[in-house]
Amino acid sequence: MAKCELVVKFGDSETLIYQKGKGIICREPSKVAFSKKGRRVFVEDIGQKAKSLMGKTDSSIWIESPFSSSAICDLDLAITYFKALLDKCIEAGSRSNIYAIFLLNCALTPDEKRAYEILAINCGIKKYSFAPSVVADVIGEGLNCDGIEGKLVVNIGAESTEIALINFSSIVEGYSLELGGNVLDKEIANFIYREYNVVVNQNIAEEMKKELGSLYISDISNKTFLGYDALTRESKKNTIFAKDLYPIFCVFYEKICEGILIFLNQLTPEFVSDITKGGILITGGNAQVPGIESFMKSRLNINVFIPYDMYKNFATASKKLLEDKALLKKIVNKN
């Protein structure tokens, strides 16, 4: 029976699965819609279908992510979610012979890593490895993660931001800043409520973040959105401009920069010199904001660069990790 080799990355907002020989086979929101009867949990839907139900169900159905800051916050829900994804993406004949590399947050505790082991085993995956997602980000950009020069990676996720220094395939220093893109969603929704007295759900706020988010103060983009009046509860259309949201984005990314500067101040002069020469790699779904490179460079006085396509970055790293067994072994052993 042919081996099915996977690379899996569970994000707070999105799950990615790469299969050797096929490429990316899964890009699904990390959402589960479920109901409860006593202690029993009944799954209604997962992924994109579950996310599309947000704001459209009664109080008997919950829609949650099994992950928070890339740690498993609900193991039973995570197992149900991952099993459903495997059923959807992997041919039945290959399910019994899966090898998986899980890309994990560098700040996970041993107990949090153990939860991923339990997840894998309960989903029928007996052979698996763990690798830091930030190391994979470096590989995905075609950079050498095994060199002497220190490389700084900042991954801006949904719930948190990873900041890590890498050399010789190992994380020298790393920590997680409890600040992620979900903060932007909430701030956008709050702004609309204050300015227009209109309520929008998280999906609408997230759409605005993706379509209007900009660190160019002169950005003229705009979007018409549908919410409901907070007083009358009637549907209401309004138009919002990128410049209206600019202060929200400015404050958020200022805080990210402050976290990076604090991290840099804790490093040796030699590593700071490496980073100053090589720049900072900014990854994650919330790194795809127009103007972020010039904004962060002006505050850090260091060049920053963003993957042109984060999915291509993930696919490139996954292919390399599955093909280069020596490199994978080194990364696993050192982290």
C-alpha positions as CSV (number, residue, x, y, z in Angstrom):
1,M,0.0,0.0,0.0
2,A,1.4,3.4,-1.0
3,K,2.4,5.7,1.8
4,C,0.4,9.0,2.0
5,E,2.8,11.8,3.1
6,L,1.4,15.0,4.4
7,V,2.4,18.3,5.9
8,V,-0.2,19.8,8.1
9,K,-0.5,23.4,9.5
10,F,-3.3,24.2,11.9
11,G,-3.8,27.9,12.1
12,D,-6.2,29.7,14.3
13,S,-8.1,30.9,11.3
14,E,-7.1,28.4,8.5
15,T,-5.8,24.8,8.1
16,L,-3.5,23.9,5.3
17,I,-2.6,20.3,4.2
18,Y,0.0,19.4,1.6
19,Q,0.2,15.9,0.1
20,K,3.4,14.7,-1.6
21,G,2.8,14.3,-5.3
22,K,-0.4,16.4,-5.3
23,G,0.4,19.8,-3.7
24,I,-2.0,21.6,-1.4
25,I,-5.1,19.5,-1.0
26,C,-6.8,21.5,1.8
27,R,-7.3,25.2,2.5
28,E,-10.2,25.3,5.0
29,P,-11.1,27.7,7.8
30,S,-10.4,26.2,11.2
31,K,-14.1,26.2,12.2
32,V,-16.5,23.6,13.5
33,A,-20.3,24.1,13.8
34,F,-21.7,21.8,16.5
35,S,-24.6,21.3,18.9
36,K,-24.7,19.6,22.2
37,K,-27.1,17.2,23.9
38,G,-25.9,16.5,27.4
39,R,-22.3,15.5,27.1
40,R,-22.7,14.4,23.5
41,V,-21.4,16.7,20.7
42,F,-23.0,16.6,17.3
43,V,-21.0,18.2,14.4
44,E,-23.1,20.1,11.9
45,D,-20.4,21.2,9.6
46,I,-16.7,22.0,9.4
47,G,-14.4,24.4,7.5
48,Q,-15.9,26.9,5.0
49,K,-19.4,25.6,5.5
50,A,-19.2,26.1,9.2
51,K,-17.7,29.6,8.9
52,S,-20.5,30.6,6.5
53,L,-23.0,29.8,9.3
54,M,-21.6,32.4,11.6
55,G,-24.3,34.9,12.6
56,K,-27.0,32.7,10.9
57,T,-27.8,30.1,13.6
58,D,-29.8,30.0,16.8
59,S,-28.3,29.6,20.2
60,S,-28.3,25.8,20.0
61,I,-25.4,25.7,17.5
62,W,-21.9,26.9,18.4
63,I,-19.2,27.8,15.8
64,E,-15.7,27.6,17.2
65,S,-12.1,26.9,16.3
66,P,-10.4,24.0,18.1
67,F,-7.2,26.0,18.1
68,S,-6.1,29.2,19.9
69,S,-2.6,30.7,19.4
70,S,-2.0,27.5,17.4
71,A,-2.4,25.3,20.5
72,I,-5.3,22.9,20.8
73,C,-7.9,24.4,23.1
74,D,-10.5,21.6,22.6
75,L,-8.9,18.3,21.9
76,D,-12.2,16.4,21.2
77,L,-13.3,19.0,18.8
78,A,-9.9,19.1,17.1
79,I,-10.0,15.3,16.6
80,T,-13.4,15.5,15.1
81,Y,-12.4,18.4,12.8
82,F,-9.2,16.7,11.6
83,K,-10.9,13.3,11.0
84,A,-13.5,15.1,8.8
85,L,-10.8,16.9,6.8
86,L,-8.9,13.6,6.2
87,D,-12.1,11.9,5.1
88,K,-12.7,14.8,2.7
89,C,-9.2,15.1,1.3
90,I,-7.5,11.7,1.4
91,E,-8.6,8.6,-0.6
92,A,-10.0,5.9,1.7
93,G,-7.3,3.4,0.6
94,S,-4.5,5.7,1.7
95,R,-5.9,6.5,5.2
96,S,-4.2,3.6,6.9
97,N,-0.7,4.5,5.8
98,I,-0.2,8.2,6.6
99,Y,3.0,9.9,7.6
100,A,2.5,13.5,8.6
101,I,4.7,16.5,9.5
102,F,2.9,18.9,11.7
103,L,4.1,22.5,11.6
104,L,3.7,24.0,15.1
105,N,4.1,27.3,16.9
106,C,7.5,27.7,18.4
107,A,6.1,28.8,21.8
108,L,4.1,25.6,22.5
109,T,4.7,23.9,25.8
110,P,5.5,20.2,26.1
111,D,1.9,19.5,27.2
112,E,0.6,21.4,24.2
113,K,2.8,19.4,21.9
114,R,1.6,16.2,23.6
115,A,-2.0,17.2,22.6
116,Y,-0.9,17.1,19.0
117,E,0.5,13.6,19.5
118,I,-2.9,12.5,20.9
119,L,-4.6,14.2,17.9
120,A,-2.4,12.4,15.4
121,I,-2.9,9.0,17.1
122,N,-6.7,9.4,17.4
123,C,-6.9,10.2,13.7
124,G,-5.0,7.0,12.7
125,I,-1.6,8.6,12.1
126,K,1.0,6.5,13.8
127,K,4.0,8.0,12.2
128,Y,4.5,11.8,12.5
129,S,7.1,14.5,13.1
130,F,6.9,18.0,14.5
131,A,8.7,21.0,13.0
132,P,8.5,24.7,13.8
133,S,6.3,26.6,11.3
134,V,8.7,29.6,11.4
135,V,11.6,27.3,10.1
136,A,9.3,26.2,7.3
137,D,8.6,29.8,6.5
138,V,12.4,30.3,5.9
139,I,12.6,27.2,3.8
140,G,9.5,28.3,1.8
141,E,11.3,31.5,0.7
142,G,14.3,29.5,-0.6
143,L,16.5,30.7,2.2
144,N,19.1,28.6,4.1
145,C,17.7,27.8,7.5
146,D,20.9,25.8,8.3
147,G,23.4,28.5,8.0
148,I,25.4,30.4,10.6
149,E,23.7,33.7,10.0
150,G,20.7,34.4,12.2
151,K,17.4,34.9,10.5
152,L,14.5,36.7,12.1
153,V,11.0,35.5,11.3
154,V,7.7,37.2,12.4
155,N,4.5,35.3,11.7
156,I,1.4,37.4,12.3
157,G,-1.4,34.9,12.9
158,A,-5.1,35.3,13.9
159,E,-4.6,35.0,17.6
160,S,-0.9,35.6,18.2
161,T,2.3,36.7,16.6
162,E,5.4,34.4,16.6
163,I,8.8,36.1,16.7
164,A,11.8,33.7,16.3
165,L,15.5,33.8,15.6
166,I,16.8,30.9,13.6
167,N,20.2,29.5,12.7
168,F,21.6,26.0,12.2
169,S,18.0,24.8,11.6
170,S,17.2,25.6,15.2
171,I,15.2,28.3,17.1
172,V,17.8,30.2,19.1
173,E,15.2,32.5,20.7
174,G,11.5,32.7,20.2
175,Y,8.3,33.9,21.8
176,S,4.6,34.5,21.1
177,L,3.1,37.9,21.3
178,E,-0.5,37.7,22.3
179,L,-1.7,39.9,19.4
180,G,-3.2,38.7,16.2
181,G,-5.4,39.6,13.3
182,N,-8.6,38.8,15.2
183,V,-8.0,42.0,17.1
184,L,-8.3,43.9,13.8
185,D,-11.7,42.1,13.1
186,K,-13.0,43.2,16.5
187,E,-11.7,46.7,16.2
188,I,-13.3,47.1,12.8
189,A,-16.7,45.9,14.0
190,N,-16.4,48.2,17.0
191,F,-15.6,51.2,14.8
192,I,-18.6,50.5,12.6
193,Y,-20.9,50.3,15.6
194,R,-19.6,53.6,17.0
195,E,-19.6,55.5,13.7
196,Y,-22.7,54.1,12.0
197,N,-24.7,52.5,14.9
198,V,-24.6,49.3,12.7
199,V,-23.8,45.8,13.8
200,V,-21.8,43.5,11.5
201,N,-20.7,39.9,12.2
202,Q,-17.1,38.7,12.3
203,N,-17.1,37.5,8.7
204,I,-18.1,41.0,7.4
205,A,-15.4,42.6,9.6
206,E,-12.8,40.1,8.3
207,E,-13.8,40.8,4.7
208,M,-13.2,44.5,5.3
209,K,-9.8,43.8,6.9
210,K,-8.8,41.9,3.8
211,E,-10.2,44.3,1.2
212,L,-9.7,47.7,2.9
213,G,-6.7,47.0,5.2
214,S,-3.9,49.4,4.3
215,L,-0.9,51.1,5.8
216,Y,-1.1,53.8,3.1
217,I,-2.9,56.8,4.6
218,S,-3.9,58.0,1.1
219,D,-5.5,54.7,0.1
220,I,-8.9,55.5,-1.6
221,S,-10.3,52.0,-1.6
222,N,-13.9,51.6,-0.3
223,K,-16.5,48.9,0.3
224,T,-20.3,48.9,0.7
225,F,-21.4,46.6,3.5
226,L,-24.6,45.3,4.9
227,G,-25.3,45.1,8.6
228,Y,-28.3,45.8,10.8
229,D,-29.2,49.0,12.7
230,A,-28.5,48.5,16.4
231,L,-31.8,50.2,17.4
232,T,-34.3,49.2,14.8
233,R,-32.6,45.8,13.9
234,E,-33.4,46.6,10.2
235,S,-30.9,45.8,7.5
236,K,-28.7,48.8,6.6
237,K,-26.1,49.5,3.9
238,N,-23.2,51.8,4.4
239,T,-19.9,52.6,2.6
240,I,-16.6,52.6,4.4
241,F,-13.2,53.8,3.2
242,A,-9.7,52.5,3.8
243,K,-8.7,55.8,5.2
244,D,-11.4,55.4,7.9
245,L,-9.7,52.2,9.1
246,Y,-6.1,53.4,8.7
247,P,-5.8,54.4,12.4
248,I,-6.8,50.9,13.5
249,F,-4.2,49.2,11.3
250,C,-1.6,51.8,12.3
251,V,-2.0,51.1,16.0
252,F,-2.0,47.3,15.5
253,Y,1.2,47.2,13.4
254,E,2.9,49.7,15.7
255,K,2.4,47.2,18.5
256,I,3.9,44.4,16.4
257,C,6.9,46.6,15.7
258,E,7.3,47.4,19.4
259,G,7.3,43.6,20.1
260,I,10.0,43.1,17.5
261,L,12.2,45.9,18.9
262,I,11.9,44.4,22.4
263,F,13.0,41.0,21.0
264,L,15.9,42.6,19.1
265,N,17.1,44.3,22.3
266,Q,17.5,40.9,23.9
267,L,19.8,39.5,21.2
268,T,23.6,39.6,21.0
269,P,25.1,42.3,18.8
270,E,26.3,39.6,16.4
271,F,22.8,38.4,15.8
272,V,21.4,41.9,15.5
273,S,24.1,42.5,12.8
274,D,23.0,39.4,10.9
275,I,19.4,40.6,11.0
276,T,20.3,44.2,10.0
277,K,22.1,42.8,6.9
278,G,19.6,40.1,6.0
279,G,16.3,41.8,6.9
280,I,13.2,40.4,8.6
281,L,10.8,37.9,7.1
282,I,7.2,38.8,7.9
283,T,4.7,35.9,7.2
284,G,1.2,34.9,8.0
285,G,-2.2,35.9,6.7
286,N,-2.0,39.3,8.4
287,A,1.3,40.1,6.7
288,Q,-0.6,40.7,3.4
289,V,-1.4,44.3,4.0
290,P,-0.5,47.0,1.4
291,G,2.2,49.3,2.7
292,I,3.4,47.0,5.5
293,E,7.0,46.8,4.2
294,S,7.6,50.5,4.1
295,F,5.6,51.0,7.4
296,M,7.7,48.5,9.4
297,K,11.0,49.5,7.8
298,S,10.5,53.1,8.8
299,R,9.9,52.0,12.5
300,L,12.5,49.3,12.7
301,N,15.2,50.8,10.5
302,I,15.6,47.3,9.1
303,N,14.5,45.9,5.7
304,V,11.5,43.6,5.8
305,F,10.2,41.3,3.1
306,I,6.9,39.5,2.7
307,P,6.3,36.3,0.8
308,Y,4.5,37.2,-2.5
309,D,2.3,34.1,-2.1
310,M,2.0,32.5,1.4
311,Y,0.4,29.4,-0.1
312,K,3.3,28.9,-2.5
313,N,5.6,29.4,0.5
314,F,3.8,26.6,2.4
315,A,3.9,24.3,-0.7
316,T,7.6,24.9,-1.3
317,A,8.5,24.3,2.3
318,S,6.3,21.2,2.5
319,K,7.9,19.7,-0.7
320,K,11.4,20.3,0.7
321,L,10.7,18.8,4.1
322,L,9.2,15.7,2.6
323,E,12.0,15.2,0.1
324,D,15.0,16.2,2.1
325,K,15.0,13.6,4.9
326,A,18.4,14.7,6.3
327,L,17.3,18.3,6.7
328,L,14.0,17.2,8.3
329,K,15.8,15.0,10.8
330,K,18.1,17.8,11.7
331,I,15.2,20.2,12.2
332,V,13.2,17.7,14.3
333,N,16.2,16.8,16.5
334,K,17.2,20.4,17.2
335,N,13.7,21.6,18.1
